[in-house]
Amino acid sequence: MWKLTWLVLVSLVILFLSLALGSTGFVGVTELLYYVYAAVASWAGVETIALDANMETILWQVRLPRILLTFTVGAALAVAGGVLQAVFRNPIVDPFSLGISSGAAFGAALSMLISLIPLNLSAFIFGVIAVIITYMVSYSGARGSLVTMVLGGMIISGVFTAFLTVLQYLSDPYKLQSIVQWTMGNLHTASWSKLRLAFFPILIGIVIIIAFRWKLDLLSLGEQESLAVGVNPKMIKLIMIGAATMITASAVAAVGMISLFGLIVPHISRMLFGPSNGIGVWANILIGGIFLLLIDNFSRALLPFEIPIGVFTMMLGTPLFIYLMRKNAINWNG
């Protein structure tokens, strides 16, 4: 428990310090503390010394919603990855390998092109369709193997990626640019409105997962053992997959595709906190949020140009995952 307490404190510190970073300039910690004090005082109706209005706008209308959205999306993808790995008892499953991300990406791009239904709803619908097709392809009768599941998910992911390419080909130049930038994953368009749209579906999904997190450990015993202790494995799987799909689709709809993230973070959580999903869900929330926020801080502060967050996660995540595999640090038992 003390590890989780320290992780909470580290998360709060990183969230605060992230406000000081940005392409528009750095803000000292003391100065940042005063801006925070001035904002709280203004909300409480207390007059303070006049501050730089431009910097206040940058802090509260540009940086803060981006920081919160980044943390929320990172937590969502990490939790979804951990849940799917537990449900399918498969350590190499994540939202991308099951086709959820590609299906949601196609649905969101279709909404951007045609605008018949809301973007978030379209992303969720096609994310669910991708999971259903993957399940149907992977399972024959009542059984399915790890290999067929992964291959089925990758095939469905490839199909939806091809459909997404067709949409890009049919788009006009203005919509094409938006779709391409969005599919690479980006946070430079973050705003309070985007945060509100993504936050509540993600929050609902995570609350559902937290409520059933202890039953994920029972699923790892197998269906017969779960039934023996009074747990309906099919119902729990349906609830968990639905919640994971909802939060993944909401994250993809908000910032685009961020590959490999939902695969790596759950392994890091298990290395630090063990295989129990009871504490693993909380660890994924915090580690996922911190990790993606740190990546975004690098992308927006350390380079003269901003690299899309999806590209950055692939650049950093691939060697990290290979390193962990080479060190035999990744395993299903923690």
ABEGO torsion letter per residue (X at the ends): XAAAAAAAAAAAAAAAAAAABEAAEBBBAAAAAAAAAAAAAAAAGBBBBBBBAAAAAAAAAAAAAAAAAAAAAAAAAAAAAAAAAAAAGBAABBAAAAGAAAAAAAAAAAAAAAGABBAAAAAAAAAAAAAAAAAAAABBEABBBAAAAAAAAAAAAAAAAAAAAAAAAABBAAAAAAAAAAAAEBAAABBAAAAAAAAAAAAAAAAAAAAAAAAAAAAAAEAAAAAAAGBBAAAAAAAAAAAAAAAAAAAAAAAEBBBGAAAAAAAAAAAAAEABAAAAAAAAAAAAAAAAAAAAAAAAAABABBBBAAAAAAAAAAAAAAAAAAAGABBAAX
